[in-house]
């Protein structure tokens, strides 16, 4: 484990769910870290200001700016997760894949072209499509 206290990390992606903050504790034997949440997607803003445990290999160091579509403003009441059609779940998963590979610095047209290519690849494999939809459903269900 190469993470350390004070390091800024994130989990997830803003197209689905995103949590960001500083590591406040490292438990090497358990391979976990505790993160003080400071930025999230809107429907997770009730977690801002809390300490959340993560598997150390589940978080990534934040490099650069926080992504758009996230907030630092805590809300007291848990917000419902977004209701997404299966096609929107696939579009968001494709966007996540493109952003993980290329970051957020592509030209808009190039980004959209890549997202559309990933959508086509996902839609051409019924099993992959079903797994992605099911996985996003589970992620959003856990969040609510």
C-alpha positions in Angstrom: 0.0 0.0 0.0 1.5 3.4 -1.0 -1.2 5.7 0.2 -0.5 8.0 3.1 -2.4 10.3 5.6 -3.3 13.6 4.1 -3.3 12.4 0.5 -6.3 13.5 -1.6 -8.1 10.5 -3.2 -11.3 9.7 -5.0 -13.6 6.8 -5.6 -16.0 6.4 -8.4 -16.8 8.7 -11.3 -19.1 11.7 -11.5 -21.3 10.2 -14.2 -22.5 7.7 -11.6 -21.3 8.3 -8.1 -18.2 10.1 -6.9 -16.6 10.6 -3.5 -13.4 12.7 -2.8 -11.5 13.7 0.2 -8.3 13.4 2.3 -7.0 10.2 3.9 -7.2 10.5 7.7 -6.1 7.0 8.6 -4.2 4.1 7.0 -4.7 0.5 8.2 -1.9 -1.4 6.5 -2.8 -4.8 7.9 -6.4 -4.5 6.7 -5.4 -2.7 3.5 -8.0 0.0 4.1 -8.0 3.7 4.4 -10.4 6.2 6.1 -11.3 9.2 3.9 -12.8 12.4 5.2 -15.3 13.1 2.4 -15.2 16.7 1.1 -16.7 16.5 -2.4 -19.3 14.2 -4.0 -21.9 13.9 -6.7 -25.1 15.8 -5.7 -27.1 12.7 -4.6 -24.2 11.8 -2.2 -23.8 15.2 -0.6 -25.1 13.9 2.7 -21.8 12.1 3.1 -19.8 15.4 3.0 -18.0 15.8 6.3 -18.1 12.1 7.2 -15.3 9.6 7.5 -15.8 6.6 5.1 -13.6 3.5 5.0 -12.4 2.2 1.6 -10.3 -0.7 0.5 -6.9 0.8 -0.3 -7.0 -0.5 -3.8 -10.4 1.0 -4.4 -9.4 4.7 -4.2 -7.1 6.6 -6.5 -4.9 9.6 -5.8 -6.5 12.8 -7.2 -4.3 14.5 -9.8 -5.4 17.9 -11.1 -8.8 19.5 -10.5 -11.9 17.9 -9.1 -14.3 16.9 -11.9 -17.3 19.0 -12.9 -20.7 17.8 -11.7 -19.6 17.5 -8.1 -20.3 19.6 -5.0 -18.7 20.5 -1.7 -22.0 21.6 -0.2 -23.3 19.2 2.4 -27.0 18.5 2.5 -28.6 17.0 5.7 -31.2 14.8 3.9 -30.1 11.9 1.8 -31.1 12.7 -1.8 -32.5 9.9 -4.0 -30.1 8.6 -6.7 -30.9 9.7 -10.2 -33.4 7.6 -12.0 -31.8 6.5 -15.2 -33.0 4.5 -18.2 -30.9 1.5 -19.2 -29.7 3.5 -22.2 -28.6 6.3 -20.0 -26.8 3.8 -17.7 -24.9 2.5 -20.7 -24.1 6.1 -21.9 -22.7 7.0 -18.4 -20.7 3.8 -18.2 -19.2 4.5 -21.6 -18.3 8.1 -20.5 -16.7 6.6 -17.4 -14.6 4.3 -19.6 -13.5 7.2 -21.8 -12.7 9.4 -18.9 -10.7 6.7 -17.1 -8.6 6.2 -20.3 -8.3 9.8 -21.5 -9.2 12.1 -18.6 -11.4 15.1 -19.1 -9.2 17.0 -21.5 -10.3 15.8 -24.9 -12.0 18.1 -27.3 -15.8 17.7 -27.0 -16.3 16.2 -30.5 -13.5 13.6 -29.9 -14.9 12.7 -26.5 -18.4 12.2 -27.9 -17.0 10.1 -30.8 -15.2 7.8 -28.3 -18.2 7.6 -26.0 -20.4 6.6 -29.0 -17.8 3.9 -30.0 -17.9 2.5 -26.5 -21.7 2.5 -26.4 -21.7 0.6 -29.7 -19.3 -2.0 -28.3 -21.3 -2.4 -25.1 -24.6 -2.7 -27.0 -23.1 -5.3 -29.4 -22.6 -7.7 -26.4 -25.9 -8.4 -24.6 -24.2 -10.1 -21.6 -21.9 -7.1 -21.1 -24.8 -4.7 -21.4 -26.8 -6.6 -18.8 -23.9 -6.8 -16.4 -23.3 -3.0 -16.7 -26.9 -2.1 -16.2 -27.1 -4.5 -13.2 -23.9 -3.1 -11.7 -25.0 0.5 -11.9 -28.4 -0.5 -10.4 -26.5 -2.1 -7.5 -24.3 1.0 -7.0 -27.2 3.4 -7.0 -29.3 1.1 -4.7 -26.5 1.0 -2.2 -26.3 4.8 -2.2 -30.0 5.2 -1.4 
